[in-house]
């Protein structure tokens, strides 16, 4: 098996994942076939992500505890 080292300067410290062209094309096809979000849905997703970033969320453990599960 061959090993290739990619400089962190190229990836700017980001993780790099290598997949075969066939797998990439399958992933791309699946992504392109997904439904697009409406503006209202996209706004809700962005709002939710902001809340998560700000730490404004409950874990599943907290919800289960609150529900007595």
Secondary structure as GFF3:
##gff-version 3
##sequence-region A 1 69
A	DSSP	alpha_helix	8	11	.	.	.	ID=ss1
A	DSSP	alpha_helix	21	32	.	.	.	ID=ss2
A	DSSP	alpha_helix	39	53	.	.	.	ID=ss3
A	DSSP	alpha_helix	60	67	.	.	.	ID=ss4
###
